[in-house]
Amino acid sequence: MTLQVVLLSGGSGTRLWPLSREAYPKQFLPLAGEDTMLQETWARVAPLGGAAPIVVANEEHRFLAAEQLRQAGAPTPAIVLEPTGRNTAPAIAAAALQAMAGGDDPVLLVLPSDHVVRDPGAFRAAVQQAMPAAESGALVTFGIVADTPETGFGYIQAAPGKGVRDVLRFVEKPDAETARGYLDSGDYYWNSGMFLFRASGYLRELERFRPDILAAVRAAFDAATRDGDFVRLDREAFAGSPSDSIDYAVMEKTGHAKVLPVDIGWNDVGSWSALWEVSEQDADGNAHHGDVIAVDSRNSYAYARRLVALVGVDDLVVVETDDAVLVARKDKVQQVKDVVARLKSDQRSHAVLHREVHRPWGSYDSIDADDGFQVKRIKVKPGGRLSLQSHRHRAEHWIVVRGTARVTRDNDVFELHANQSTYIPLGAKHRLENPGAETLELIEVQSGGYLGEDDIVRYEDVYGRS
C-alpha cells in the first residue's frame, strides 16, 4: 500500500505575530531549529518513503511552499491551491481527490506543517504501527500522551487497551478543573490534528456525513486549472463549500475512528509561551533567538533581529522585528490575536506583510520612505524574472549592488553589474531579470506622487499573476 504524505499549509499568521503574518505564517519560519517548520515536517516523514508530498496551501503562499520544499530536497510536490480558506475537511478532501486522480487509493498521512515533534523516530514508528488499521478502513488519529492539564488543546477519549483502539469521544478545550480530571483518568489524550487513512475511506465518510462539502470540493477539483505543479481549485465552486474541520465533519460522527496514543515530544506551537516551552532554556528559564542579553531575568522568551537586553523581568515575551515590537506577559500571549484584529480593523499592513515582502522571483524590503520617494532593497534569485510592467505614477532609479541585472526598458535590453545604474522613466515598459548564478541585489529609488504597490500594469508574467 502506497503512503501519501499530505502537508496542510494554511494559517492566518495571528498567534505568533509579529514574526508571523498573514502573508508569511509560522510554517515558513525557522522557529524551533535552523529549518522552517514546513521543512522540518517533511524531514520527519521523508524516511517513510512513498510518493512526493501533496501540499494544500493558500494561493498566496504557493511559491513559498514550493521553494522551501525544494531547498529541503523534497521530490517535486503537487501543490493544491485553495482560493479561499475553508478549514481542514475541504482541504483534506481536495488532497484525497488529487491522490486518487491517477487511479490509486493510497493511505494518506495528513499532517499540519507547523507542529514540533521532538522524537521523529517515535513518530515514524507510530505511523508504521497504525498502517494496518488504516489499510483496513480505519480513520486513525494520533493522540498525544498528556503530561499537563492543558486547556489549550482538544482531547480524545480512547477505549481501554493498547496500540490502535476505538475513539470513545472527542471533547472541546476544557477548563482547568476538567483538564486535571482528564489527566488523572489516563484515558484522555491531546488531539494532535494528525491523521492516517485511505483516501477513499475519508471521501466515503465525508460523503456520508457532509455530502455538501464533498460535492463542492469535487466540483472545484474537476474544474481546476493546472499550472506546472500547481492545481488551482476553481474559485467559485470552492467558495461554495461550507467551512468545517475534519473533526466536526467526519471524525466525531464516523464509526471508523481509531486513535493511537503516542509520546513523541509534540507541540503545536500555538503561542509564544508554547514556543518558550519547546525552546532550549538557560539556568534561569530564559529562552531566546538572536542577539539577546538577559540580566536578573527569569522564565522569559526573546526573539531579536537587533540587540535586545532584558533586565529585571520575569515571565515576559519580547519579540522584535524590522517593523514591530511585541512585549507581553507570558500568560497573556493568547491576546496577541486581539492586536492583529485591531491592526486589520485599522487597515494597517502590519497584520499581513513584513517590511521585507517575498515574491516568487525574490524579495523587496522598504528601507526608507517619505513624501514623494521610497527606497527599496531588492533581491532577485538566480533565474528570477519580474513581470514586464509599467507604472502610471512613479519613476525608478536602479543601482546594482551585487550580481548581474538584465534590464528591459521599452525597446532596449542591456546588462548592469555592481556599481552600475539606470533610470526607468514614468510610463516606460520595463523588466528586471537575474541571468547569473548568484543572487542579484540592487537599490531601487522610487519617485512620484503615488508609490503604492497597486501602481503596476502587467503585460507579461511567468508566474501567472494577473
C-alpha positions as CSV (number, residue, x, y, z in Angstrom):
1,M,0.0,0.0,0.0
2,T,1.4,3.4,-1.0
3,L,1.8,6.0,1.6
4,Q,1.0,9.5,0.5
5,V,2.1,12.4,2.7
6,V,-0.3,15.4,2.8
7,L,1.0,18.6,4.2
8,L,-1.6,21.2,5.3
9,S,0.0,24.6,4.9
10,G,-2.8,27.1,5.7
11,G,-2.8,29.5,8.6
12,S,-3.6,33.1,9.2
13,G,-0.4,34.2,11.0
14,T,-2.1,35.7,14.0
15,R,-0.9,33.7,17.1
16,L,2.8,34.3,16.6
17,W,2.5,37.9,15.4
18,P,4.7,40.0,14.8
19,L,7.0,37.3,13.5
20,S,4.3,35.5,11.6
21,R,1.9,37.5,9.3
22,E,-1.0,36.6,7.1
23,A,1.3,36.5,4.1
24,Y,4.0,34.6,6.0
25,P,2.6,32.3,8.6
26,K,4.6,30.3,11.1
27,Q,5.2,27.1,9.0
28,F,7.5,29.2,6.8
29,L,9.6,30.3,9.8
30,P,12.6,28.6,11.5
31,L,11.1,28.7,14.9
32,A,12.3,25.6,16.6
33,G,15.6,24.9,14.7
34,E,17.6,26.0,11.7
35,D,15.0,24.8,9.2
36,T,11.5,26.1,8.8
37,M,8.6,24.2,10.3
38,L,7.4,23.1,6.9
39,Q,10.9,21.8,6.1
40,E,11.1,20.0,9.4
41,T,7.7,18.4,8.9
42,W,8.9,17.0,5.6
43,A,12.2,15.8,7.0
44,R,10.3,14.0,9.8
45,V,8.4,11.8,7.3
46,A,10.7,11.6,4.3
47,P,12.3,8.3,5.6
48,L,8.9,6.6,5.5
49,G,9.2,6.7,1.7
50,G,6.2,6.9,-0.6
51,A,5.3,9.4,-3.2
52,A,6.2,13.0,-3.5
53,P,4.1,15.1,-1.0
54,I,0.8,16.7,-1.7
55,V,0.7,20.2,-0.2
56,V,-2.6,22.1,0.3
57,A,-1.8,25.8,0.5
58,N,-3.2,29.2,0.2
59,E,-2.8,30.5,-3.3
60,E,-0.8,33.4,-2.0
61,H,1.8,31.0,-0.4
62,R,2.3,28.8,-3.4
63,F,5.8,29.9,-4.2
64,L,7.0,29.9,-0.6
65,A,5.9,26.3,-0.1
66,A,7.4,25.2,-3.4
67,E,10.7,26.9,-2.8
68,Q,11.1,25.8,0.8
69,L,10.4,22.1,-0.1
70,R,12.9,22.4,-3.0
71,Q,15.5,23.6,-0.6
72,A,14.7,20.7,1.8
73,G,15.3,18.2,-1.0
74,A,11.7,17.0,-1.3
75,P,10.5,15.4,-4.5
76,T,8.6,18.0,-6.6
77,P,5.2,18.2,-4.8
78,A,1.7,18.6,-6.1
79,I,0.5,21.8,-4.6
80,V,-3.2,22.1,-4.4
81,L,-4.2,25.8,-4.1
82,E,-7.1,26.9,-2.0
83,P,-8.6,30.2,-3.4
84,T,-10.1,30.8,0.0
85,G,-9.8,29.1,3.4
86,R,-12.4,26.5,4.2
87,N,-10.9,24.7,7.1
88,T,-9.5,21.1,7.2
89,A,-12.4,19.0,6.0
90,P,-12.5,20.5,2.4
91,A,-8.7,20.8,2.3
92,I,-8.2,17.1,3.0
93,A,-10.9,16.2,0.5
94,A,-9.1,18.1,-2.2
95,A,-5.9,16.3,-1.3
96,A,-7.6,12.9,-1.4
97,L,-9.0,13.7,-4.8
98,Q,-5.6,14.6,-6.0
99,A,-4.1,11.4,-4.5
100,M,-6.7,9.3,-6.4
101,A,-6.5,11.2,-9.7
102,G,-4.1,8.7,-11.2
103,G,-6.3,5.7,-10.3
104,D,-4.5,4.8,-7.0
105,D,-6.0,4.7,-3.5
106,P,-3.1,5.4,-1.2
107,V,-3.1,5.8,2.6
108,L,-2.9,9.5,3.4
109,L,-0.7,10.7,6.2
110,V,-2.2,14.1,6.9
111,L,0.0,16.5,8.8
112,P,-0.2,20.2,9.8
113,S,3.0,21.7,8.6
114,D,3.5,23.9,11.7
115,H,3.9,21.5,14.6
116,V,7.0,20.5,16.6
117,V,7.8,16.8,17.1
118,R,11.0,16.3,19.2
119,D,11.1,12.5,18.6
120,P,10.6,12.0,14.9
121,G,11.8,8.3,15.1
122,A,9.0,7.5,17.6
123,F,6.5,9.3,15.3
124,R,7.6,7.2,12.2
125,A,7.3,4.1,14.3
126,A,3.8,5.1,15.3
127,V,2.8,5.6,11.6
128,Q,4.1,2.2,10.7
129,Q,2.2,0.7,13.7
130,A,-1.1,2.4,12.6
131,M,-0.7,1.4,8.9
132,P,-2.5,-2.0,9.1
133,A,-5.6,-0.3,10.7
134,A,-5.6,2.4,8.1
135,E,-5.3,-0.1,5.2
136,S,-8.3,-2.0,6.6
137,G,-10.5,1.1,6.5
138,A,-10.0,2.8,9.9
139,L,-9.6,6.6,10.1
140,V,-6.7,6.8,12.6
141,T,-5.7,9.9,14.5
142,F,-2.7,10.2,16.8
143,G,-3.5,11.1,20.4
144,I,-0.7,12.8,22.4
145,V,0.1,11.4,25.8
146,A,-0.7,14.4,28.1
147,D,1.7,15.4,30.8
148,T,0.0,18.6,32.0
149,P,-3.7,19.6,32.4
150,E,-3.5,21.7,29.2
151,T,-6.6,23.9,28.5
152,G,-5.5,25.0,25.0
153,F,-6.0,21.6,23.3
154,G,-8.9,19.4,22.5
155,Y,-8.9,15.9,23.9
156,I,-9.7,12.4,22.7
157,Q,-11.1,9.8,25.0
158,A,-9.8,6.3,24.0
159,A,-11.2,2.9,24.7
160,P,-9.2,0.7,27.1
161,G,-6.4,-1.3,25.6
162,K,-3.0,-0.9,23.9
163,G,-2.0,0.2,20.5
164,V,-4.6,1.4,18.0
165,R,-8.0,1.5,19.7
166,D,-11.5,2.9,19.3
167,V,-12.3,6.5,19.9
168,L,-15.0,6.9,22.5
169,R,-15.4,10.7,22.0
170,F,-13.8,14.0,21.1
171,V,-14.1,16.8,23.6
172,E,-13.5,20.6,23.2
173,K,-10.8,22.6,25.0
174,P,-11.7,22.1,28.7
175,D,-11.4,24.4,31.7
176,A,-8.6,23.8,34.1
177,E,-10.6,21.5,36.5
178,T,-11.9,19.4,33.7
179,A,-8.4,19.1,32.2
180,R,-7.0,17.9,35.5
181,G,-9.7,15.2,35.6
182,Y,-8.7,14.1,32.1
183,L,-5.1,13.9,33.0
184,D,-5.8,11.9,36.2
185,S,-8.1,9.4,34.3
186,G,-5.3,8.3,32.0
187,D,-7.7,7.6,29.0
188,Y,-7.7,11.1,27.5
189,Y,-5.1,12.3,25.0
190,W,-4.4,15.6,23.3
191,N,-5.9,15.9,19.9
192,S,-2.9,16.4,17.6
193,G,-4.8,17.0,14.3
194,M,-2.6,14.3,12.5
195,F,-4.4,11.5,10.7
196,L,-3.8,8.3,8.7
197,F,-6.5,6.8,6.4
198,R,-7.1,5.6,2.9
199,A,-8.1,8.4,0.6
200,S,-11.3,6.5,-0.5
201,G,-12.2,5.9,3.2
202,Y,-12.1,9.5,4.0
203,L,-14.1,10.5,1.0
204,R,-16.7,7.8,1.7
205,E,-17.3,9.1,5.3
206,L,-17.3,12.7,4.2
207,E,-19.9,11.9,1.6
208,R,-22.0,10.1,4.2
209,F,-21.9,12.9,6.8
210,R,-21.2,16.1,4.8
211,P,-22.2,15.5,1.1
212,D,-22.4,19.2,0.6
213,I,-18.7,19.7,1.4
214,L,-17.6,16.8,-0.9
215,A,-19.9,18.0,-3.8
216,A,-18.4,21.5,-3.6
217,V,-14.8,20.3,-3.4
218,R,-15.3,17.7,-6.2
219,A,-16.7,20.5,-8.4
220,A,-13.8,22.7,-7.6
221,F,-11.3,19.9,-8.3
222,D,-13.0,18.9,-11.6
223,A,-12.9,22.5,-12.8
224,A,-9.3,23.1,-11.5
225,T,-6.7,24.5,-13.8
226,R,-3.2,23.0,-13.7
227,D,-0.1,25.2,-14.0
228,G,3.0,23.1,-13.7
229,D,2.9,21.5,-10.3
230,F,0.1,23.8,-9.1
231,V,-3.5,22.6,-9.0
232,R,-5.7,25.7,-8.8
233,L,-9.1,24.8,-7.4
234,D,-12.0,26.6,-9.1
235,R,-12.6,29.7,-7.0
236,E,-16.4,29.9,-7.3
237,A,-17.0,26.2,-6.7
238,F,-14.6,26.0,-3.7
239,A,-16.1,29.1,-2.2
240,G,-19.4,27.3,-2.2
241,S,-18.1,24.7,0.3
242,P,-19.1,25.1,3.9
243,S,-16.1,25.7,6.2
244,D,-15.7,22.9,8.7
245,S,-12.9,20.9,10.4
246,I,-12.3,17.2,9.8
247,D,-13.2,16.6,13.5
248,Y,-16.6,18.1,13.2
249,A,-17.4,16.9,9.7
250,V,-16.2,13.3,10.0
251,M,-14.2,12.1,13.0
252,E,-16.8,12.9,15.6
253,K,-19.5,11.1,13.6
254,T,-17.9,8.1,11.9
255,G,-17.9,4.6,13.4
256,H,-14.5,4.0,12.0
257,A,-12.5,6.5,14.1
258,K,-9.4,5.0,15.9
259,V,-6.7,6.6,18.0
260,L,-3.1,5.6,18.6
261,P,-1.7,7.2,21.7
262,V,1.9,8.5,21.1
263,D,4.6,10.1,23.2
264,I,6.7,12.0,20.6
265,G,7.5,15.4,22.1
266,W,4.7,17.1,20.3
267,N,3.7,20.7,20.5
268,D,1.5,22.7,18.1
269,V,3.5,25.9,18.9
270,G,0.2,27.8,19.1
271,S,1.5,30.7,21.1
272,W,4.7,32.4,22.2
273,S,4.5,30.7,25.5
274,A,4.4,27.3,23.7
275,L,7.5,28.3,21.7
276,W,9.2,29.1,25.0
277,E,8.3,25.6,26.3
278,V,9.9,23.8,23.3
279,S,13.0,26.1,23.2
280,E,16.3,25.5,24.9
281,Q,16.4,27.4,28.2
282,D,19.2,28.6,30.3
283,A,19.6,28.1,34.1
284,D,17.1,30.9,34.8
285,G,14.5,29.5,32.4
286,N,15.1,32.1,29.7
287,A,15.0,31.2,26.0
288,H,16.0,33.4,23.2
289,H,16.6,33.6,19.4
290,G,19.1,36.2,18.2
291,D,21.3,38.7,20.0
292,V,19.8,38.7,23.5
293,I,21.3,39.6,26.9
294,A,19.3,38.6,30.0
295,V,20.3,40.1,33.4
296,D,18.4,39.2,36.6
297,S,15.6,37.9,34.5
298,R,13.7,34.6,34.6
299,N,11.4,32.4,32.5
300,S,11.2,34.9,29.6
301,Y,11.4,34.5,25.9
302,A,13.0,37.0,23.5
303,Y,13.3,36.9,19.7
304,A,15.5,39.6,18.3
305,R,16.8,40.9,15.0
306,R,18.9,43.5,16.8
307,L,20.4,43.5,20.3
308,V,17.7,43.1,22.9
309,A,18.5,43.4,26.6
310,L,16.2,42.0,29.4
311,V,16.9,43.5,32.8
312,G,15.0,42.5,35.9
313,V,12.0,41.0,34.2
314,D,10.1,37.7,34.7
315,D,7.7,35.7,32.6
316,L,7.8,38.1,29.6
317,V,7.8,37.6,25.9
318,V,9.7,40.2,23.8
319,V,9.7,39.9,20.0
320,E,11.5,42.4,17.8
321,T,11.1,42.6,14.0
322,D,12.1,45.2,11.5
323,D,8.7,47.0,11.8
324,A,7.1,45.9,15.1
325,V,7.9,45.1,18.7
326,L,5.7,42.9,21.0
327,V,6.0,43.0,24.8
328,A,3.6,40.7,26.6
329,R,3.2,38.7,29.8
330,K,3.7,35.1,29.1
331,D,0.3,34.2,30.5
332,K,-1.4,36.8,28.2
333,V,0.1,35.9,24.8
334,Q,-3.2,34.4,23.5
335,Q,-4.4,38.0,23.3
336,V,-1.9,38.7,20.5
337,K,-4.8,37.9,18.2
338,D,-6.6,40.9,19.5
339,V,-3.7,43.1,18.4
340,V,-3.9,41.6,14.9
341,A,-7.7,42.2,14.8
342,R,-7.0,45.8,15.8
343,L,-4.4,46.2,13.0
344,K,-6.9,44.7,10.5
345,S,-9.7,47.0,11.6
346,D,-7.3,50.0,11.2
347,Q,-6.3,48.6,7.8
348,R,-2.6,48.6,8.7
349,S,-0.3,46.4,6.6
350,H,1.5,45.1,9.7
351,A,-1.2,42.4,10.1
352,V,-0.5,41.0,6.6
353,L,3.1,41.8,5.5
354,H,6.5,42.1,6.9
355,R,8.7,45.0,5.9
356,E,10.5,42.5,3.7
357,V,8.0,41.1,1.2
358,H,8.6,37.8,-0.5
359,R,7.7,37.3,-4.2
360,P,8.2,34.3,-6.5
361,W,11.3,36.0,-8.0
362,G,12.9,37.0,-4.7
363,S,12.0,39.8,-2.2
364,Y,11.9,43.5,-1.6
365,D,12.5,45.5,1.6
366,S,11.2,49.0,2.0
367,I,14.1,50.6,3.9
368,D,13.1,54.2,3.8
369,A,10.1,56.4,2.6
370,D,8.8,59.9,2.8
371,D,6.6,62.2,0.8
372,G,7.4,61.7,-2.9
373,F,10.0,58.9,-2.6
374,Q,10.6,55.4,-1.4
375,V,13.8,53.3,-1.2
376,K,13.8,49.5,-1.5
377,R,16.4,46.8,-1.3
378,I,15.6,44.3,-4.0
379,K,16.8,40.7,-4.2
380,V,16.3,38.6,-7.3
381,K,17.0,34.8,-7.2
382,P,19.2,33.3,-9.9
383,G,16.9,32.8,-12.9
384,G,14.3,35.1,-11.4
385,R,12.3,37.4,-13.7
386,L,9.9,40.1,-12.7
387,S,6.9,40.8,-14.9
388,L,7.1,43.2,-17.9
389,Q,5.3,46.2,-16.4
390,S,4.9,49.9,-16.2
391,H,3.9,52.5,-13.7
392,R,1.5,55.4,-14.1
393,H,2.6,57.5,-11.1
394,R,6.3,56.8,-10.4
395,A,9.8,56.7,-12.0
396,E,12.6,54.4,-10.7
397,H,16.3,54.5,-10.3
398,W,18.1,51.2,-10.0
399,I,21.7,50.8,-8.6
400,V,23.2,47.3,-8.7
401,V,25.0,46.3,-5.5
402,R,25.8,42.7,-6.3
403,G,25.3,40.3,-9.2
404,T,24.1,40.9,-12.8
405,A,20.9,42.6,-13.8
406,R,19.4,42.2,-17.3
407,V,17.2,45.2,-17.8
408,T,14.4,45.7,-20.4
409,R,13.4,49.3,-20.9
410,D,11.0,49.8,-23.7
411,N,12.9,48.6,-26.8
412,D,16.3,48.4,-25.1
413,V,17.7,45.3,-23.4
414,F,21.1,45.6,-21.6
415,E,23.0,44.3,-18.6
416,L,24.2,46.1,-15.5
417,H,26.9,44.9,-13.0
418,A,27.9,46.1,-9.5
419,N,28.2,49.8,-9.1
420,Q,26.3,50.5,-12.3
421,S,22.8,52.1,-12.5
422,T,19.9,53.0,-14.8
423,Y,16.7,55.1,-14.8
424,I,13.2,53.9,-15.6
425,P,11.0,56.8,-16.7
426,L,7.4,57.1,-15.7
427,G,5.3,55.0,-18.1
428,A,8.2,53.0,-19.6
429,K,7.6,49.3,-20.1
430,H,10.4,47.6,-18.1
431,R,11.5,44.2,-16.7
432,L,14.3,43.1,-14.3
433,E,15.9,39.7,-14.6
434,N,18.8,37.8,-13.0
435,P,20.7,35.8,-15.6
436,G,23.5,35.0,-13.2
437,A,24.3,32.2,-10.8
438,E,24.3,34.4,-7.7
439,T,21.5,36.5,-6.1
440,L,21.1,39.9,-7.7
441,E,20.9,42.7,-5.2
442,L,20.0,46.3,-6.0
443,I,18.8,49.5,-4.5
444,E,15.6,51.0,-6.1
445,V,14.7,54.6,-5.5
446,Q,11.1,55.4,-6.5
447,S,9.9,59.0,-7.0
448,G,6.5,60.2,-7.8
449,G,3.1,61.4,-6.5
450,Y,1.9,57.9,-5.6
451,L,4.1,54.9,-4.6
452,G,1.6,52.2,-3.8
453,E,2.2,48.5,-4.8
454,D,-1.0,48.6,-6.9
455,D,0.5,51.0,-9.3
456,I,1.6,48.2,-11.6
457,V,0.3,47.5,-15.2
458,R,1.5,43.9,-16.1
459,Y,1.9,42.9,-19.7
460,E,3.7,39.5,-19.3
461,D,4.3,37.4,-16.2
462,V,5.9,34.0,-16.0
463,Y,4.3,33.3,-12.6
464,G,0.7,33.5,-13.7
465,R,-0.1,36.7,-11.8
466,S,-2.8,38.9,-13.3
